[in-house]
Each structure stands twice: as C-alpha cells, then as structure tokens.
Amino acid sequence: MNVIMIFYYLITAALVCLLGWNLIREKKSANDMILGLLVMIPLVLRLLRVK
C-alpha cells in the first residue's frame, strides 16, 4: 500500500470518528442521527474495503 492510500484511510477513519462523536452528542433530533448514519455507512464500508 502506498503512502497516499494510507493517508486516505487515516482521513476516512478520522471522519468516521468525528461523525460517531457527533452521533453520541446528538440526542435531540432523530433526523440528524439518521442523516449522520447515512453519511457514515459508505465511510465504514470504505474502511472495511467493501465495495
């Protein structure tokens, strides 16, 4: 794996962590939680290398 791919996966992991933290903090609006999960699904699949 080259350096660019490593940085790509690190950035993706950081985004998943930020979205997860935002999901934990967001308890008022169910719509925002669902939108956060919808954004997080492709990122998690990308980290797991599922296409």
C-alpha positions in Angstrom: 0.0 0.0 0.0 1.4 3.3 -0.9 1.5 6.5 1.2 -1.5 8.1 -0.4 -3.7 5.2 0.4 -2.5 5.2 4.0 -3.4 8.9 4.3 -6.7 8.2 2.6 -7.7 5.6 5.1 -6.5 7.8 8.0 -8.6 10.7 6.8 -11.6 8.4 6.4 -11.1 6.9 9.9 -10.9 10.5 11.3 -14.2 11.4 9.6 -15.9 8.3 11.0 -14.7 9.2 14.5 -16.0 12.7 14.2 -19.3 11.6 12.9 -19.6 9.0 15.6 -18.8 11.6 18.3 -21.4 13.9 16.7 -24.0 11.0 16.8 -23.2 10.4 20.5 -23.7 14.1 21.3 -26.9 14.5 19.2 -29.8 13.2 21.2 -32.4 15.8 20.4 -33.2 15.2 16.7 -33.7 11.7 15.3 -33.5 13.1 11.8 -29.9 14.4 12.4 -28.9 11.0 13.8 -30.3 9.2 10.8 -28.6 11.6 8.4 -25.3 11.0 10.3 -25.7 7.3 10.0 -26.4 7.6 6.3 -23.2 9.6 5.8 -21.2 7.1 8.0 -22.2 3.9 6.1 -20.1 4.5 2.9 -17.1 5.6 5.0 -17.2 2.5 7.2 -17.6 0.3 4.1 -14.6 2.1 2.6 -12.5 1.4 5.7 -13.5 -2.3 5.6 -12.7 -2.3 1.9 -16.1 -3.5 0.9 -17.2 -2.1 -2.5 
